[in-house]
Amino acid sequence: MDLVDDDDVPQLIEAGDEPVIPDSTKVPTDRVPLTIICGFLGAGKSTLLRRILTERHGYRIAVIMNEFGDTADIEAKTINVSSEEDPNAENSEEFLELANGCLCCSIKDSGAAAIEKLMQKKGAFDHILLETTGLADPGPIASMFWQNEEYAMGLGNDIALDGVICVVDAVFGRQQMEEDHAPDDLGVGESLRQVAGSDVILLNKVDLVDEAAAVSMEEIIHKVNPVARIHRTVRGEIDLKHIMGISAYAANTAQARESLGEPLRHHPHLHSHDDSCEHHSENQVTHYEMRGITSLQISCPVFNAARLERLDEWIRSVLWERRLPGSSSSQDIQVLRCKGLFTVETGEQYVLQGVRSIYELSKVSSGEDADLGVPDIGKMVLIGKGLNDEVRKSLEVLVAS
Ligand SMILES: Nc1nc2c(ncn2[C@@H]2O[C@H](COP(=O)(O)OP(=O)(O)OP(=O)(O)O)[C@@H](O)[C@H]2O)c(=O)[nH]1
């Protein structure tokens, strides 16, 4: 079942004389954060979730293990967890409250119905983890929980997308990405879409590879997605603060700068081409391509209001019409993820967040981050297909004009 039609006309920001720029201060704050966990087949998603469901970590998490986005029943494999009171509960109950405070949910309904049932238990958990099938593309699922007007009146009021986590197999990940060529409008397969559309990547099974192979894999991941944080894991062992509460979609200066700044600082041994360019503030398209997926990073000077409006128009054209403004022909551009942080002359800051055709360019509330030394230089990162030199030049001309 397709939860979201890629071709749907995006509804977030309507074209008009004035850009509709939401103020992040108006976003409700009492929502339950939701983290989507995707990953290659057999990469270790269930192992990670089993750990979360059984270890004492102090978090109250509702874990949904479901063939989400599919009409199939719950995954045949069982997460072998049991409560002390009823060791067979997972076989009979939709909801299993675990000794460590987590709530395990195996919900047969797919999609929104599963989440609606879970939200009836709101209060019993502080965070939702949603496991997707190994073949799932996280983009449409993320879109369902982020800036989706259809859900804004119902589900969207209760849930806030926190981030997308991708578990990558350190042994077979490279092969999976290279061989992956599912025929679709983008011409790339799911494993690449998962890496491109994620905010945090867990490079799992590093116990099975040597240091050189792990570094090489990190470099490949970084070149496909320069803004994702990469953590090495063995059997999903990771401090949960790295995958929960990351606010990857927040319209918040500190978070935006964090995700746009130095994504590889956990890995000082990595000095890729991208990093050196970054230090020189050089705008560039990554020279590495994996089945046409590239990233484009650009530095932006302080904007005036008119330029911000033109940038908004540029984004609409590229994300919605897949072409550069002023160009009559389709250039086959498809953006999977975009992020940005911009400062305008008045001192106000704007954060760009985008998942495919849906985006939000929102003003950061005044006073926020006032003491953090906000840099004058803004930055924008696009990840997707067709992001060639022509696209980069078009953006450079726009931000410099
Ligand atoms: N050596 C090693 N084995 C691991 C690690 N993580 C998971 N495994 C094993 O890899 C196999 C697949 O792990 P799963 O957690 O089932 O993977 P998955 O991503 O849920 O698989 P699918 O749902 O089929 O896509 C299992 O046999 C795990 O025990 C790891 O870090 N190191």
The ligand as an SDF file (V2000), in Angstrom:
LIG
                    3D

 32 34  0  0  0  0  0  0  0  0999 V2000
   28.3220  -10.3100   13.8910 N   0  0  0  0  0  0  0  0  0  0  0  0
   27.2650   -9.5090   13.9600 C   0  0  0  0  0  0  0  0  0  0  0  0
   26.0330   -9.9930   13.6510 N   0  0  0  0  0  0  0  0  0  0  0  0
   24.9770   -9.1630   13.7470 C   0  0  0  0  0  0  0  0  0  0  0  0
   25.1120   -7.8250   14.1520 C   0  0  0  0  0  0  0  0  0  0  0  0
   23.8870   -7.2470   14.1480 N   0  0  0  0  0  0  0  0  0  0  0  0
   23.0170   -8.1940   13.7500 C   0  0  0  0  0  0  0  0  0  0  0  0
   23.6620   -9.3630   13.5030 N   0  0  0  0  0  0  0  0  0  0  0  0
   23.0760  -10.6100   12.9950 C   0  0  0  0  0  0  0  0  0  0  0  0
   22.6470  -10.3640   11.6610 O   0  0  0  0  0  0  0  0  0  0  0  0
   21.4560  -11.1030   11.3760 C   0  0  0  0  0  0  0  0  0  0  0  0
   20.3540  -10.1710   10.8730 C   0  0  0  0  0  0  0  0  0  0  0  0
   19.9930   -9.2760   11.9120 O   0  0  0  0  0  0  0  0  0  0  0  0
   18.5170   -8.6860   12.0590 P   0  0  0  0  0  0  0  0  0  0  0  0
   18.5130   -7.8250   13.2670 O   0  0  0  0  0  0  0  0  0  0  0  0
   17.5030   -9.7620   11.9700 O   0  0  0  0  0  0  0  0  0  0  0  0
   18.4220   -7.8220   10.7560 O   0  0  0  0  0  0  0  0  0  0  0  0
   17.1630   -7.0150   10.1740 P   0  0  0  0  0  0  0  0  0  0  0  0
   17.6960   -5.7510    9.5980 O   0  0  0  0  0  0  0  0  0  0  0  0
   16.0960   -6.8920   11.1900 O   0  0  0  0  0  0  0  0  0  0  0  0
   16.6990   -7.9890    9.0390 O   0  0  0  0  0  0  0  0  0  0  0  0
   15.3960   -7.8830    8.0800 P   0  0  0  0  0  0  0  0  0  0  0  0
   14.2370   -7.5340    8.9500 O   0  0  0  0  0  0  0  0  0  0  0  0
   15.3000   -9.2380    7.4720 O   0  0  0  0  0  0  0  0  0  0  0  0
   15.7090   -6.8550    7.0660 O   0  0  0  0  0  0  0  0  0  0  0  0
   21.0870  -11.8030   12.6770 C   0  0  0  0  0  0  0  0  0  0  0  0
   21.5910  -13.1360   12.6000 O   0  0  0  0  0  0  0  0  0  0  0  0
   21.8270  -11.0230   13.7370 C   0  0  0  0  0  0  0  0  0  0  0  0
   22.1590  -11.8160   14.8580 O   0  0  0  0  0  0  0  0  0  0  0  0
   26.4310   -7.3370   14.4730 C   0  0  0  0  0  0  0  0  0  0  0  0
   26.6690   -6.1720   14.8000 O   0  0  0  0  0  0  0  0  0  0  0  0
   27.4630   -8.2360   14.3530 N   0  0  0  0  0  0  0  0  0  0  0  0
  1  2  1  0
  2  3  2  0
  2 32  1  0
  3  4  1  0
  4  5  2  0
  4  8  1  0
  5  6  1  0
  5 30  1  0
  6  7  2  0
  7  8  1  0
  8  9  1  0
  9 10  1  0
  9 28  1  0
 10 11  1  0
 11 12  1  0
 11 26  1  0
 12 13  1  0
 13 14  1  0
 14 15  2  0
 14 16  1  0
 14 17  1  0
 17 18  1  0
 18 19  2  0
 18 20  1  0
 18 21  1  0
 21 22  1  0
 22 23  2  0
 22 24  1  0
 22 25  1  0
 26 27  1  0
 26 28  1  0
 28 29  1  0
 30 31  2  0
 30 32  1  0
M  END
$$$$
